[in-house]
Amino acid sequence: MTFIMFLLQQKESKTCKFWNLSRCNRPDSCDKLHKCSFGLGGDKMCWKPDHTKKQHQEWQAEKEGEQN
């Protein structure tokens, strides 16, 4: 495993998987970070706090649908 992949796995392990599915029921007391964990390809991850991985996936699907 490369160092970059290790860092990506660390970031993902620190994010709330329930929040990224748009259903964390304890956002004020959750011990995980509420950030998008959408992989952008290669060694990049979105990790922005203003949306979820699920929302990012939906945007990606819309974008791909517009291109076809």
N, C-alpha and C positions, 0 to 999 in steps of 0.2 A: 504494500500500500504506500502511495506517495504521501509526502507531508501535506500537500494541498488537500488530498482526499481525506486525510485525517482531520484537518481543520474543518472541512465541510461537515464531516460526521459529528464533530464536537458541537458545531453551531446547531445542527439539527437536533442533537440530543438535549440542548438547552432550551429549545422552543417547545411550546405547548402543542402537542399533537391534536388535542381536542379543540383548541382555539383555531388551529389551521384547518380543521374540518367545519369551522363556523359553529361550534357548539360547546364551548367551555362554559360551565355553569358557575364558575367562581372566579371571574376575571379580576376582582379586587384582592383576592387572597391566594391566587395561584402562584406556586413557587417557580414556574417556568416562564420564559419570556414569550410575550405575545407579539411575534414577528412572522412575516411570511417566510416560509422555508422552501419556496419554489426554486428548483434548480434551473439555472439559466444556460446550462450547457458547459461542458469543460470543468473549469475550476471556479465557477461563479454561482452564487446563491443570492436571491433577491434580498431577503432579510430586512425589509422595510416594515415599520410598525403600523402603517395606515390601512393594511388590507391583509387577507388571509391567503394561504396557499390555494384553497378552494376557489376563491375569487380570482386569483391569478390564473389558475387553470381554465376557468370559464372565459376570461379575457383572451387567453391564448387560443382557445377553440374558436371564439368569435373572429379573431384576427385571421386564423387559418381559413375559416369559412368564407371570409370576404375575399381572400386571395384566389379562391377556386371559382 
